[in-house]
Amino acid sequence: MVDGSARSLISTKRGFTLRDLTGLRPAFLAAQRLVRRVGFEVKYVRVSGIKDANLYAPLFEPWNGPEWRARLYADDPRSVVPLDSKYVLHTHAAQAMRDTDGAVAECGVYRGGTAVILAEIARAHGRQTYLFDTFGGMPTTDSAKDLHREGDFADTSLSSVRAYVGERDDISYRPGFVPETFSGLEQTTFSFVHIDLDIFQSITDAIGFFYPRTAPGGIIVFDDYGWASCPGARAAVDEFFSGKPEVPFVAHTGQCIVRKSLR
């Protein structure tokens, strides 16, 4: 494990600075994942004397414990969202619903891999879940801002998502294109919103609708903000929140998290 002492050791013997080592972290993690596939574990030191000490790899990764893996549907083939991103989503959704009143929304459902998680949390808190997607692939994109193309992620359907996530009164499916599918919800308050739309215009439309309707203290998570494959996602968020009281937080997962200001 690369802890503080390991950083000092490597810095002394090989002449790396802390900044140099930080730059090597993605390569180390990639190598670590590769070695895991053949049943080995690469660590610099072993943590002991604390619960879940085996989940340091090299930092504490609670999402890899059995309880969280079950909660996050770790082996779900319908999801393209990494497990650590699901953990970020789950914990922020749960926090938002403890702190604020309002419904839950997900824009960009694809095959339902994260929708099923959010719907379970919402149900536990007695909240309504709204799921927005074309359920048939991406709309027209802007080639100047987006790398995705019309029709991407078309290997899904409303019927398959309904069958997987559930057909209940507390789940509302809204098939079609944003922002048209937001119609009728103008008076609805939201506690938690997950925006996973990948492209500039759709994300811009979604923020414009949900931001003023998110309860103070509520949370919006943008899935695609930091991914090089979705430059329009970051542009949409940065442009919208320029001059706003909120300070978007960029996570190592590539997600961006915004907590609605209490002012």
Protein Blocks (a to p, Z undefined) as FASTA:
>chain_A
ZZfklmmmmmmmnopafklmmmmmmmmmmmmmmmmmnopacdfbdcehiahklmgcfbcc
fklpmklmmmnommlmkbcbdfklmmmmmmmmmmmmmmpgcddddehjknommmmmmmmm
mmmnopacddddeknoccdddfklpmbdehiaklgcfklmmmmnopcfkbccdedjdfkl
mgoplmpccfbdcddehpaklmmmmmmmmmmmpcghiacddfklmpmklmmlmmmmmmmm
gopabdcdddfkopacddddfZZ
